Amino acid sequence: MQGHHSLPLGALAAALALAGCASVEPAAPPANAAPAAQWQAALPAADPGAELRAWWQQFDDPLLTQLIAAAQAASPTLADAGARIEQARATRVGAGAALGPTLNAGANATRGKLDLATPVGTSLGASLQAGWEIDLFGGNRAGRDAAQARLEGSQAQWHDARISVAAETGSAYLALRACEAQLAQSELDAASRAETARLTDLAAKAGFQAPASAELARASAAQGNATLTQQRAACDLAVKALVALTALPEPELRTQLQARRASLPKPAQLGVAAVPAQVLAQRPDVAAAERELVAAAADTAQARAQRYPRVTLAGSIGPSRFETGGASTHGTLWSIGPVSVSLPLFDGGARRANVKAAQAAYDAAASRYAAKLRGAVREVEEALVALQSTAARGEDARSAAEGYERSLRAVESRYRGGLASLFELEDARRTAVAAQSALIELQRERVAAWISLYRSLGGGWSADTQAAADTPRS
């Protein structure tokens, strides 16, 4: 139970003395939140003019930039993030208003016999009532700080969603172009198998080839057609995934995609800061987790402040008029006070439990923040390892594909001259097709690693750019 009384100045002085003794400072940040001093993976070579914030514009494919813009405009994730910003801004306004006075207007009119000694009269009045809670222990300030931190965190989450949508669209576009490149190889392979089957069938009818060879050639051609059909279906599914992301009409999108069919985009090579802490400062998701930690600390301070006295001051002023029997009286009525001190005496442990709950929430936020830092470092390290691996394998994969292709052409020439069997030809074909597919997959993997690095570096976000834009717009 909590009492509310109008107390003399001595009690107010006692409350002020208690204010000097109360501590509402939040706990210190977690000790395990500090990142490592350096990266463990090798840093890639970077283009001197590559800019992270405008990275998509530096691809050799302008269509990709248009698709990302369309996906961001249609993204429900970004719409939700924008709504959360508005909600957080409204909460911040309400929390800030608690620090200032409140002002209400009122009016009244009464007609009647007020007592036995006076005749029937009319009373008219209007007033302004003001109230103000003196924030001695910083509870309202802590509430305002928590709301401000959550507003900043929601803005950072909007930017993180925007970067995620860009990376997702880039990955989907890359998957489509890699699928088209694989489809082009499948078309060439199916055509080659069909031609071999035709020639072998002619040779078998003329008695130069065994009937079994003709059956094998027809089976190989059928297998090539089946693989081609499967690859076409995979590319159709990739187009539909882009349609869902961008909300563009499928016929329009397919027309735009024809211009650079089977061509994988080539990104600019991003630079990575040598110090991990500099990279982590660029990530909006890390900033959002840090702002939530600050908000949780402020929540703890606010909960602690609720355990101490609260002091409020009230006042009113307004004109009043009373008319009776042809006479009237009017003037201004005003009052200052009372000064009220609310002393929490007994509440069954509710306030103490609220402090413990707020502290537990802070500890959880600290754990999430430390985990977010570790996860961010891991994402950068994984992208760096993938880039290093694809770079190291690139030359060998290219040499293997070219070598197997030359071998296939030689076996085909020997087969047409009767110096090689159909089994040798099919074996050389399978090896060449597999090598070409592996090379295309390696190229896709490398571009995907650059996209992952873009995402893990924060997409060009910074606290300064966020502060410059009050309301983010996609």
C-alpha positions as CSV (number, residue, x, y, z in Angstrom):
1,M,0.0,0.0,0.0
2,Q,1.2,3.5,-0.8
3,G,0.1,6.7,1.0
4,H,-0.5,10.1,-0.8
5,H,-0.4,13.1,1.6
6,S,0.1,16.8,1.4
7,L,3.2,17.2,3.7
8,P,4.9,20.3,5.2
9,L,8.2,21.6,3.9
10,G,10.1,19.5,6.4
11,A,8.9,16.3,4.7
12,L,9.8,17.7,1.3
13,A,13.3,18.5,2.6
14,A,13.6,14.9,3.8
15,A,12.6,13.6,0.4
16,L,15.3,15.8,-1.2
17,A,17.8,14.4,1.2
18,L,16.9,10.9,0.2
19,A,17.4,11.9,-3.4
20,G,21.0,12.5,-2.8
21,C,21.5,9.1,-1.3
22,A,19.6,7.1,-4.1
23,S,21.5,5.5,-6.9
24,V,19.9,4.7,-10.2
25,E,23.0,4.1,-12.3
26,P,22.7,1.1,-14.6
27,A,25.1,-1.9,-14.5
28,A,28.3,-1.9,-16.6
29,P,28.3,-3.3,-20.1
30,P,29.2,-7.0,-20.4
31,A,32.9,-7.8,-20.2
32,N,32.7,-10.4,-23.0
33,A,31.4,-7.8,-25.5
34,A,34.9,-6.7,-26.7
35,P,35.7,-8.0,-30.2
36,A,39.1,-9.5,-31.1
37,A,42.0,-7.3,-31.9
38,Q,42.4,-8.6,-35.5
39,W,40.9,-10.9,-38.1
40,Q,42.0,-14.5,-38.3
41,A,41.2,-14.8,-42.0
42,A,43.2,-13.1,-44.8
43,L,41.7,-9.8,-46.1
44,P,41.0,-9.6,-49.8
45,A,42.5,-7.2,-52.3
46,A,40.1,-4.3,-52.7
47,D,39.3,-1.9,-55.5
48,P,40.5,1.6,-54.5
49,G,37.3,3.3,-55.6
50,A,34.8,0.7,-54.3
51,E,32.3,2.2,-52.0
52,L,30.2,0.0,-49.7
53,R,27.2,2.3,-49.5
54,A,26.7,2.3,-53.3
55,W,28.1,-1.2,-53.9
56,W,25.2,-2.4,-56.1
57,Q,25.7,0.5,-58.5
58,Q,29.3,-0.7,-59.0
59,F,28.2,-4.1,-60.4
60,D,28.4,-4.5,-64.2
61,D,24.7,-5.1,-64.3
62,P,22.3,-2.1,-63.9
63,L,19.3,-4.4,-63.9
64,L,20.3,-5.8,-60.5
65,T,20.2,-2.3,-59.0
66,Q,16.6,-1.8,-60.4
67,L,15.5,-5.1,-59.0
68,I,16.9,-4.3,-55.5
69,A,15.1,-1.0,-55.5
70,A,11.8,-2.7,-56.5
71,A,12.3,-5.4,-53.8
72,Q,12.9,-2.8,-51.1
73,A,9.8,-0.9,-52.2
74,A,7.7,-4.0,-52.0
75,S,9.2,-5.6,-48.9
76,P,6.8,-6.2,-46.0
77,T,9.8,-6.5,-43.7
78,L,10.7,-2.9,-44.4
79,A,7.1,-1.8,-44.0
80,D,7.0,-3.5,-40.6
81,A,10.3,-1.9,-39.6
82,G,9.0,1.5,-40.7
83,A,5.9,1.0,-38.6
84,R,8.0,0.1,-35.6
85,I,9.9,3.4,-36.0
86,E,6.6,5.4,-35.8
87,Q,5.5,3.4,-32.8
88,A,8.9,4.0,-31.0
89,R,8.7,7.7,-31.9
90,A,5.3,8.0,-30.4
91,T,6.5,6.3,-27.2
92,R,9.5,8.6,-27.1
93,V,7.1,11.7,-27.2
94,G,5.0,10.3,-24.4
95,A,8.1,9.5,-22.2
96,G,9.5,13.0,-22.8
97,A,6.2,14.6,-21.9
98,A,6.3,13.0,-18.4
99,L,9.2,15.3,-17.6
100,G,7.2,18.4,-18.1
101,P,4.1,19.9,-16.5
102,T,0.6,18.9,-17.6
103,L,-2.1,21.6,-18.3
104,N,-5.8,21.0,-18.6
105,A,-8.7,23.4,-19.1
106,G,-12.1,23.1,-17.6
107,A,-15.4,25.1,-17.5
108,N,-18.5,24.8,-15.3
109,A,-22.0,26.3,-15.0
110,T,-24.4,25.9,-12.1
111,R,-27.8,27.3,-11.4
112,G,-29.7,26.8,-8.2
113,K,-30.1,27.7,-4.5
114,L,-26.7,27.2,-3.0
115,D,-27.8,27.6,0.6
116,L,-30.8,28.8,2.7
117,A,-29.5,32.4,3.0
118,T,-29.1,33.2,-0.7
119,P,-31.7,33.3,-3.5
120,V,-31.5,31.3,-6.7
121,G,-28.3,32.2,-8.5
122,T,-26.1,31.2,-11.5
123,S,-22.4,30.3,-11.0
124,L,-20.0,30.4,-14.0
125,G,-16.4,29.5,-14.0
126,A,-13.4,28.4,-16.1
127,S,-10.0,27.3,-15.0
128,L,-6.6,26.0,-16.0
129,Q,-5.2,23.1,-13.9
130,A,-1.4,22.4,-13.9
131,G,0.5,19.5,-12.5
132,W,4.1,18.6,-12.4
133,E,6.0,15.7,-11.0
134,I,9.5,16.7,-9.7
135,D,11.7,14.0,-11.1
136,L,14.0,13.8,-8.0
137,F,15.3,10.3,-8.5
138,G,15.5,10.3,-12.3
139,G,12.7,7.7,-13.0
140,N,11.1,9.8,-15.7
141,R,14.4,10.7,-17.2
142,A,15.3,7.0,-17.4
143,G,12.0,6.3,-19.1
144,R,12.7,9.0,-21.6
145,D,16.2,7.6,-22.2
146,A,14.9,4.1,-22.7
147,A,12.3,5.3,-25.2
148,Q,15.0,7.3,-27.1
149,A,17.3,4.3,-27.2
150,R,14.5,2.1,-28.6
151,L,13.7,4.7,-31.2
152,E,17.3,4.7,-32.3
153,G,17.4,0.9,-32.3
154,S,14.2,0.7,-34.4
155,Q,15.8,3.1,-37.0
156,A,18.9,0.9,-37.1
157,Q,16.7,-2.2,-37.5
158,W,15.1,-0.5,-40.5
159,H,18.5,-0.1,-42.1
160,D,19.4,-3.6,-41.3
161,A,16.2,-4.8,-43.0
162,R,17.0,-2.7,-46.0
163,I,20.4,-4.2,-46.3
164,S,19.0,-7.7,-45.8
165,V,16.5,-7.2,-48.6
166,A,19.2,-6.0,-50.9
167,A,21.4,-9.0,-50.2
168,E,18.5,-11.4,-50.5
169,T,17.6,-10.0,-53.9
170,G,21.2,-10.0,-55.1
171,S,21.5,-13.6,-54.1
172,A,18.3,-14.6,-55.9
173,Y,19.4,-12.7,-59.0
174,L,22.8,-14.4,-58.8
175,A,21.1,-17.9,-58.5
176,L,19.1,-17.2,-61.6
177,R,22.1,-16.1,-63.7
178,A,24.1,-19.1,-62.5
179,C,21.1,-21.4,-63.4
180,E,20.9,-19.8,-66.8
181,A,24.7,-20.4,-67.3
182,Q,24.2,-24.1,-66.3
183,L,21.2,-24.2,-68.7
184,A,23.3,-23.0,-71.6
185,Q,25.8,-25.8,-70.9
186,S,22.9,-28.3,-70.7
187,E,21.6,-27.1,-74.1
188,L,25.0,-27.5,-75.7
189,D,25.4,-30.9,-74.1
190,A,21.9,-32.1,-75.2
191,A,22.5,-30.9,-78.7
192,S,25.9,-32.7,-78.9
193,R,24.3,-35.9,-77.5
194,A,21.5,-35.7,-80.1
195,E,24.0,-35.2,-83.0
196,T,26.0,-38.2,-81.8
197,A,22.9,-40.3,-81.6
198,R,21.9,-39.3,-85.1
199,L,25.3,-40.2,-86.6
200,T,25.6,-43.4,-84.7
201,D,22.1,-44.5,-85.8
202,L,23.2,-43.8,-89.5
203,A,26.4,-45.8,-89.0
204,A,24.5,-48.7,-87.4
205,K,22.1,-48.9,-90.3
206,A,25.0,-48.9,-92.7
207,G,26.6,-51.7,-90.8
208,F,29.6,-49.6,-89.5
209,Q,28.4,-49.6,-85.9
210,A,26.9,-52.3,-83.7
211,P,23.2,-51.9,-82.8
212,A,24.2,-51.7,-79.1
213,S,26.1,-48.5,-79.8
214,A,23.1,-46.9,-81.4
215,E,21.0,-47.9,-78.3
216,L,23.6,-46.4,-76.1
217,A,23.7,-43.1,-78.1
218,R,19.9,-42.8,-78.0
219,A,19.9,-43.4,-74.2
220,S,22.6,-40.7,-73.8
221,A,20.5,-38.3,-75.9
222,A,17.5,-39.0,-73.8
223,Q,19.4,-38.4,-70.6
224,G,20.7,-35.1,-71.9
225,N,17.1,-34.0,-72.7
226,A,15.9,-35.0,-69.3
227,T,18.7,-32.9,-67.6
228,L,17.9,-30.0,-69.9
229,T,14.2,-30.1,-68.9
230,Q,15.1,-30.3,-65.2
231,Q,17.5,-27.3,-65.6
232,R,14.8,-25.2,-67.3
233,A,12.4,-25.9,-64.5
234,A,15.0,-24.8,-62.0
235,C,15.5,-21.5,-63.9
236,D,11.7,-20.9,-64.0
237,L,11.5,-21.3,-60.3
238,A,14.4,-18.8,-59.9
239,V,12.5,-16.3,-62.0
240,K,9.4,-16.8,-59.9
241,A,11.4,-16.2,-56.7
242,L,12.5,-12.8,-58.1
243,V,8.9,-12.0,-59.0
244,A,7.9,-12.6,-55.4
245,L,10.7,-10.5,-54.1
246,T,10.3,-7.5,-56.5
247,A,6.5,-7.6,-57.1
248,L,7.1,-7.0,-60.8
249,P,4.9,-8.7,-63.4
250,E,6.5,-11.9,-64.6
251,P,6.3,-11.1,-68.4
252,E,7.9,-7.7,-67.8
253,L,10.7,-9.3,-65.7
254,R,11.4,-12.0,-68.2
255,T,11.8,-9.4,-70.9
256,Q,14.2,-7.4,-68.8
257,L,16.2,-10.6,-68.0
258,Q,16.8,-11.4,-71.6
259,A,19.5,-8.8,-72.1
260,R,22.2,-10.5,-70.0
261,R,21.0,-14.1,-70.1
262,A,23.5,-16.6,-68.5
263,S,25.9,-13.7,-67.5
264,L,26.9,-13.7,-63.8
265,P,27.2,-10.2,-62.3
266,K,30.7,-9.1,-61.4
267,P,30.9,-7.0,-58.2
268,A,33.5,-4.5,-57.2
269,Q,36.0,-5.8,-54.6
270,L,35.2,-4.4,-51.2
271,G,37.9,-3.4,-48.7
272,V,37.7,-4.6,-45.1
273,A,39.0,-2.5,-42.2
274,A,41.9,-4.2,-40.4
275,V,40.4,-3.7,-37.0
276,P,37.2,-5.7,-36.3
277,A,35.8,-3.0,-34.0
278,Q,35.7,-0.6,-36.9
279,V,33.7,-3.1,-39.0
280,L,31.3,-3.8,-36.1
281,A,30.6,-0.1,-35.8
282,Q,29.2,-0.2,-39.3
283,R,26.6,-2.8,-38.6
284,P,23.0,-1.6,-37.9
285,D,22.0,-4.8,-36.3
286,V,24.9,-4.5,-33.8
287,A,23.9,-0.9,-33.1
288,A,20.3,-2.0,-32.6
289,A,21.4,-4.6,-30.0
290,E,23.5,-2.0,-28.3
291,R,20.6,0.5,-28.1
292,E,18.4,-2.2,-26.6
293,L,21.1,-2.8,-24.0
294,V,21.0,0.9,-23.2
295,A,17.2,0.9,-23.0
296,A,17.3,-2.1,-20.6
297,A,19.8,-0.3,-18.4
298,A,17.4,2.7,-18.3
299,D,14.5,0.4,-17.5
300,T,16.4,-0.9,-14.5
301,A,17.1,2.7,-13.4
302,Q,13.5,3.6,-13.8
303,A,12.4,0.5,-11.7
304,R,14.8,1.5,-9.0
305,A,13.5,5.0,-8.9
306,Q,10.0,3.7,-8.2
307,R,11.1,2.6,-4.8
308,Y,11.8,6.2,-3.6
309,P,9.4,9.1,-2.8
310,R,7.6,11.0,-5.6
311,V,7.0,14.7,-5.3
312,T,4.2,16.4,-7.3
313,L,3.1,20.1,-7.5
314,A,-0.3,21.2,-8.6
315,G,-2.0,24.6,-9.2
316,S,-4.9,26.2,-10.9
317,I,-6.1,29.6,-12.1
318,G,-9.3,30.8,-13.8
319,P,-12.1,33.5,-13.8
320,S,-15.3,32.9,-11.8
321,R,-18.7,34.7,-11.8
322,F,-21.7,34.4,-9.6
323,E,-25.1,36.1,-10.3
324,T,-28.2,36.2,-8.0
325,G,-31.1,38.6,-7.5
326,G,-29.7,41.1,-10.1
327,A,-26.3,41.3,-8.4
328,S,-23.2,39.7,-9.5
329,T,-19.7,38.9,-8.2
330,H,-16.7,38.1,-10.4
331,G,-13.0,37.7,-10.1
332,T,-10.0,35.4,-10.6
333,L,-9.5,32.3,-8.4
334,W,-6.1,30.7,-8.1
335,S,-4.1,28.3,-6.0
336,I,-0.6,26.9,-5.8
337,G,-0.4,23.5,-4.3
338,P,-0.6,21.2,-2.7
339,V,2.9,19.9,-2.8
340,S,2.4,16.2,-2.5
341,V,5.0,13.6,-1.4
342,S,4.1,10.0,-2.1
343,L,6.0,7.7,0.3
344,P,6.1,4.0,-0.7
345,L,5.7,2.2,2.6
346,F,4.5,-1.3,1.8
347,D,3.6,-3.0,-1.5
348,G,4.2,-6.7,-0.8
349,G,7.6,-6.6,-2.5
350,A,6.2,-5.6,-5.9
351,R,8.7,-2.8,-6.5
352,R,11.6,-4.9,-5.4
353,A,10.4,-7.6,-7.8
354,N,10.1,-5.1,-10.6
355,V,13.8,-4.1,-10.1
356,K,14.9,-7.7,-10.2
357,A,12.8,-8.3,-13.4
358,A,14.4,-5.2,-15.0
359,Q,17.8,-6.4,-14.0
360,A,17.2,-9.8,-15.4
361,A,16.0,-8.2,-18.7
362,Y,19.2,-6.2,-18.7
363,D,21.3,-9.3,-18.2
364,A,19.5,-11.0,-21.1
365,A,20.0,-7.9,-23.3
366,A,23.7,-7.9,-22.4
367,S,24.0,-11.6,-23.4
368,R,22.2,-11.0,-26.7
369,Y,24.5,-8.0,-27.4
370,A,27.6,-10.1,-26.8
371,A,26.3,-12.9,-28.9
372,K,25.4,-10.4,-31.7
373,L,29.0,-9.2,-31.7
374,R,30.4,-12.7,-31.9
375,G,28.0,-13.6,-34.7
376,A,28.9,-10.5,-36.6
377,V,32.6,-11.3,-36.4
378,R,31.8,-14.9,-37.5
379,E,29.9,-13.7,-40.5
380,V,32.8,-11.5,-41.7
381,E,35.3,-14.3,-41.0
382,E,33.2,-16.8,-43.0
383,A,32.9,-14.4,-45.9
384,L,36.6,-13.8,-45.9
385,V,37.3,-17.6,-45.8
386,A,34.9,-18.2,-48.7
387,L,36.6,-15.4,-50.8
388,Q,40.0,-16.8,-50.1
389,S,38.9,-20.4,-50.9
390,T,37.2,-19.4,-54.2
391,A,40.2,-17.3,-55.3
392,A,42.5,-20.2,-54.6
393,R,40.4,-22.7,-56.5
394,G,39.5,-20.5,-59.4
395,E,42.5,-21.0,-61.6
396,D,42.6,-24.7,-61.1
397,A,38.9,-25.1,-61.9
398,R,39.2,-23.0,-65.0
399,S,42.2,-25.0,-66.2
400,A,40.4,-28.3,-65.5
401,A,37.3,-27.2,-67.5
402,E,39.4,-26.0,-70.4
403,G,41.5,-29.2,-70.4
404,Y,38.5,-31.5,-70.3
405,E,36.8,-29.6,-73.0
406,R,39.8,-30.0,-75.3
407,S,39.9,-33.7,-74.4
408,L,36.2,-34.1,-75.4
409,R,36.8,-32.4,-78.7
410,A,39.7,-34.7,-79.4
411,V,37.7,-37.8,-78.5
412,E,34.8,-36.7,-80.7
413,S,37.2,-36.3,-83.6
414,R,38.6,-39.7,-83.0
415,Y,35.1,-41.2,-82.6
416,R,34.1,-39.8,-86.0
417,G,37.2,-41.3,-87.5
418,G,36.5,-44.7,-86.0
419,L,39.5,-44.6,-83.6
420,A,37.5,-44.2,-80.4
421,S,34.5,-46.1,-78.9
422,L,31.2,-44.5,-77.9
423,F,32.0,-45.4,-74.3
424,E,35.1,-43.3,-74.4
425,L,33.2,-40.4,-76.0
426,E,30.5,-40.6,-73.3
427,D,33.0,-40.7,-70.5
428,A,34.9,-37.7,-71.9
429,R,31.5,-35.9,-72.3
430,R,30.5,-36.5,-68.7
431,T,33.8,-35.3,-67.3
432,A,33.7,-32.2,-69.4
433,V,30.1,-31.3,-68.4
434,A,30.9,-31.9,-64.8
435,A,34.0,-29.6,-65.0
436,Q,32.0,-26.8,-66.7
437,S,29.3,-27.1,-64.1
438,A,31.8,-27.0,-61.3
439,L,33.4,-23.9,-62.8
440,I,30.0,-22.1,-63.0
441,E,29.2,-23.1,-59.4
442,L,32.6,-21.8,-58.3
443,Q,31.9,-18.4,-60.0
444,R,28.5,-18.2,-58.3
445,E,30.0,-19.1,-55.0
446,R,32.6,-16.3,-55.3
447,V,30.0,-13.7,-56.1
448,A,27.8,-15.0,-53.3
449,A,30.8,-14.6,-50.9
450,W,31.1,-10.9,-52.0
451,I,27.4,-10.4,-51.3
452,S,27.8,-12.1,-47.9
453,L,30.8,-9.8,-47.2
454,Y,28.6,-6.7,-48.1
455,R,25.9,-7.9,-45.7
456,S,28.4,-8.6,-42.9
457,L,30.1,-5.2,-43.3
458,G,26.8,-3.4,-42.7
459,G,26.0,-2.3,-46.2
460,G,27.5,1.2,-45.8
461,W,25.4,2.1,-42.7
462,S,26.8,4.3,-40.1
463,A,25.5,6.1,-37.0
464,D,26.2,9.4,-38.6
465,T,24.1,8.7,-41.7
466,Q,21.3,7.5,-39.5
467,A,21.4,10.6,-37.4
468,A,21.2,12.7,-40.6
469,A,17.9,11.1,-41.6
470,D,15.1,11.5,-39.2
471,T,12.7,9.2,-41.0
472,P,14.2,6.5,-43.2
473,R,12.6,6.1,-46.6
474,S,13.1,3.2,-49.0
